[in-house]
């Protein structure tokens, strides 16, 4: 595995710089590259632009970078459960660019596909479209959205093979595949490293996109919100 590194620290040792743009996979606390995020925190780099669906929760996931005041701008679709994220935005110490969730995913996918921009109806007539070019197609107004190309992409996968081909587990797949394609350098932490090449029919992210790979450290998976339904008595009918 020429792409394999001994630790998350080694995988990111020579790629982190102040002011860079980092795209990060995950949704809430699901499918988040925690090992890699902790290395970014410990590196002390500042002035970061972070592209992610959201910024985790307070004290977890990307919330660690907010606590350390390393983030200058966030491109996301959701503020959500992170109170510090919301507070820094309201205090104007953090710039936030909101994007509809599907638009954000497509901007990341377009960046990986070499597509400079695209048009969508999502956001037309709202603050999302302010300052952006508009065009009419088939009698409908569309807004132009620019692709996102990140300096570094941080990805969490379930399984990787010797070529860096990746698979994901259930909803932990979320934004990780599109994030993996849009980074100039894609760094992946995987829960399992397969000695055999994956069945091509199972591959979600081809290894051509992956530059560096590390085995993720075992950890208890966090639950963002624990919800249960009241137990009901089984029907006897």
C-alpha distance (Angstrom), angle and dihedral (degrees) to the residues before:
residue distance angle dihedral
X1 . . .
X2 3.79 . .
X3 3.79 89.3 .
X4 3.79 93.0 53.4
X5 3.80 118.8 107.3
X6 3.78 126.9 -167.2
X7 3.79 95.1 -125.4
X8 3.78 143.4 4.7
X9 3.78 87.9 -108.4
X10 3.80 92.1 57.3
X11 3.80 91.1 45.8
X12 3.81 91.5 58.2
X13 3.80 99.6 29.0
X14 3.81 98.9 110.9
X15 3.81 103.3 24.7
X16 3.80 105.8 64.0
X17 3.81 119.3 97.1
X18 3.79 137.7 161.5
X19 3.80 114.6 -90.7
X20 3.79 96.9 18.2
X21 3.80 127.2 140.2
X22 3.80 115.5 -116.4
X23 3.81 123.3 -170.6
X24 3.79 113.2 -156.6
X25 3.79 129.9 -165.9
X26 3.77 124.0 -137.7
X27 3.77 141.5 82.3
X28 3.78 115.8 -126.1
X29 3.80 101.3 -41.6
X30 3.81 95.3 -30.2
X31 3.80 119.3 107.0
X32 3.80 93.0 -1.9
X33 3.85 118.9 158.1
X34 3.79 93.2 -130.2
X35 3.80 97.7 167.4
X36 3.79 91.7 54.0
X37 3.80 93.3 44.8
X38 3.80 90.2 53.3
X39 3.81 89.8 53.6
X40 3.80 90.3 52.2
X41 3.81 88.9 50.9
X42 3.78 93.2 48.8
X43 3.82 92.1 47.3
X44 3.80 90.9 65.7
X45 3.81 95.2 -139.4
X46 3.80 112.3 159.8
X47 3.78 141.7 -166.7
X48 3.79 91.4 48.9
X49 3.78 126.4 169.8
X50 3.79 106.7 -146.4
X51 3.80 121.3 -162.3
X52 3.79 112.9 -162.9
X53 3.77 139.2 127.9
X54 3.81 88.1 -106.2
X55 3.80 139.1 -21.3
X56 3.79 101.7 -103.1
X57 3.79 117.0 -118.0
X58 3.78 132.8 -61.9
X59 3.79 109.3 -60.3
X60 3.79 95.9 1.4
X61 3.78 136.8 83.6
X62 3.78 113.2 -15.0
X63 3.79 88.3 -7.5
X64 3.82 85.3 83.6
X65 3.81 90.8 66.7
X66 3.80 91.6 49.6
X67 3.79 91.2 51.4
X68 3.80 89.1 52.1
X69 3.84 91.1 48.9
X70 3.79 92.6 -125.1
X71 3.82 97.3 130.9
X72 3.80 123.1 85.3
X73 3.81 99.2 170.2
X74 3.78 137.1 17.3
X75 3.80 127.1 -160.8
X76 3.80 105.5 -162.7
X77 3.78 145.6 134.2
X78 3.79 98.2 -133.4
X79 3.81 139.3 35.1
X80 3.78 92.0 -173.8
X81 3.77 122.9 137.6
X82 3.80 100.7 8.4
X83 3.79 109.5 96.5
X84 3.80 93.4 -175.6
X85 3.79 90.2 52.9
X86 3.80 90.6 53.1
X87 3.81 92.7 44.8
X88 3.81 94.6 50.2
X89 3.79 89.2 49.0
X90 3.81 92.4 50.3
X91 3.82 90.4 45.7
X92 3.82 88.7 52.7
X93 3.80 91.7 -126.2
X94 3.79 89.3 116.8
X95 3.79 126.8 48.5
X96 3.79 114.5 -140.6
X97 3.80 126.6 -165.6
X98 3.77 109.8 -166.2
X99 3.79 121.5 -152.2
X100 3.80 129.4 178.5
X101 3.79 107.4 -101.8
X102 3.79 96.0 -113.5
X103 3.80 90.8 45.1
X104 3.80 91.0 52.1
X105 3.80 91.3 51.3
X106 3.81 90.8 48.8
X107 3.81 92.6 47.8
X108 3.80 88.9 55.4
X109 3.81 92.6 44.6
X110 3.80 91.0 48.2
X111 3.79 91.1 51.4
X112 3.78 89.8 55.3
X113 3.79 92.5 45.8
X114 3.79 95.8 51.2
X115 3.80 93.7 -111.8
X116 3.81 109.8 143.2
X117 3.80 97.9 -158.7
X118 3.79 143.8 -17.6
X119 3.80 139.8 -163.8
X120 3.79 126.4 -114.6
X121 3.80 136.9 169.5
X122 3.80 92.2 -137.3
X123 3.79 109.9 109.4
X124 3.81 97.8 14.1
X125 3.80 109.5 147.5
X126 3.83 93.0 17.3
X127 3.82 134.0 93.5
X128 3.83 87.1 -94.2
X129 3.81 88.9 74.0
X130 3.80 97.6 46.2
X131 3.81 112.4 126.3
X132 3.80 93.9 4.8
X133 3.82 125.6 116.0
X134 3.79 116.2 -98.7
X135 3.79 127.4 -154.8
X136 3.78 136.2 180.0
X137 3.79 122.2 -126.1
X138 3.80 122.0 177.8
X139 3.78 91.2 -16.2
X140 3.81 94.9 -51.3
X141 3.81 128.1 108.9
X142 3.80 117.9 -124.8
X143 3.81 132.3 -174.1
X144 3.77 123.3 -136.2
X145 3.81 116.3 -122.0
X146 3.79 123.2 -167.8
X147 3.79 122.6 -132.2
X148 3.80 120.2 -112.3
X149 3.79 121.1 -126.8
X150 3.80 113.3 180.0
X151 3.78 128.5 -157.2
X152 3.81 89.2 -134.0
X153 3.80 132.5 14.2
X154 3.80 120.0 -155.2
X155 3.80 114.3 -158.0
X156 3.80 137.6 -179.0
X157 3.82 116.7 -153.2
X158 3.78 133.9 175.0
X159 3.82 99.1 -138.7
X160 3.80 134.4 11.1
X161 3.80 129.1 -176.1
X162 3.85 130.7 -150.8
X163 3.82 91.5 -83.0
X164 3.80 93.0 50.7
X165 3.81 94.6 -107.2
X166 3.80 108.8 156.9
X167 3.77 140.9 -149.1
X168 3.78 127.5 -175.5
X169 3.78 134.0 -148.6
X170 3.80 119.8 -117.3
X171 3.82 114.4 -68.4
X172 3.83 91.5 -4.5
X173 3.79 84.0 81.2
X174 3.85 91.5 72.4
X175 3.84 111.2 119.2
X176 3.80 96.3 -10.5
X177 3.84 98.8 96.1
X178 3.82 94.8 52.3
X179 3.80 91.9 42.3
X180 3.80 89.9 52.6
X181 3.79 91.7 58.9
X182 3.81 100.2 45.7
X183 3.80 101.3 58.9
X184 3.78 124.6 94.3
X185 3.80 83.6 -143.4
X186 3.82 117.1 26.8
X187 3.79 116.3 -160.8
X188 3.80 117.5 -171.4
X189 3.78 133.6 -166.2
X190 3.80 112.4 -161.4
X191 3.79 128.6 -168.1
X192 3.81 91.8 -143.9
X193 3.80 133.0 27.9
X194 3.79 113.6 -154.0
X195 3.78 118.9 -149.9
X196 3.80 89.3 -154.7
X197 3.78 125.6 64.1
X198 3.79 113.3 -100.4
X199 3.77 120.3 -109.4
X200 3.83 103.5 -93.9
X201 3.80 88.8 -130.9
X202 3.82 88.8 62.6
X203 3.79 98.2 47.3
X204 3.80 114.0 111.1
X205 3.81 99.8 171.7
X206 3.83 114.9 32.4
X207 3.79 114.6 -133.4
X208 3.82 91.6 -119.6
X209 3.81 87.0 81.3
X210 3.81 95.2 51.2
X211 3.81 119.5 87.1
X212 3.79 102.6 170.1
X213 3.76 133.7 18.7
X214 3.77 134.8 -168.3
X215 3.79 135.1 177.8
X216 3.80 109.2 -109.2
X217 3.78 116.6 -122.5
X218 3.82 115.1 -112.3
X219 3.78 110.9 -102.3
X220 3.77 140.8 158.9
X221 3.78 109.2 -93.9
X222 3.79 111.1 -118.6
X223 3.79 121.1 -130.2
X224 3.77 114.6 -142.9
X225 3.79 95.8 -159.9
X226 3.77 124.9 5.9
X227 3.79 111.0 -150.6
X228 3.78 128.7 173.1
X229 3.77 136.0 -179.7
X230 3.79 122.1 -128.8
X231 3.78 112.6 -96.7
X232 3.81 111.4 -104.9
X233 3.76 128.1 -154.3
X234 3.80 113.0 -108.7
X235 3.78 113.7 -110.4
X236 3.79 115.4 -108.5
X237 3.80 93.5 -159.4
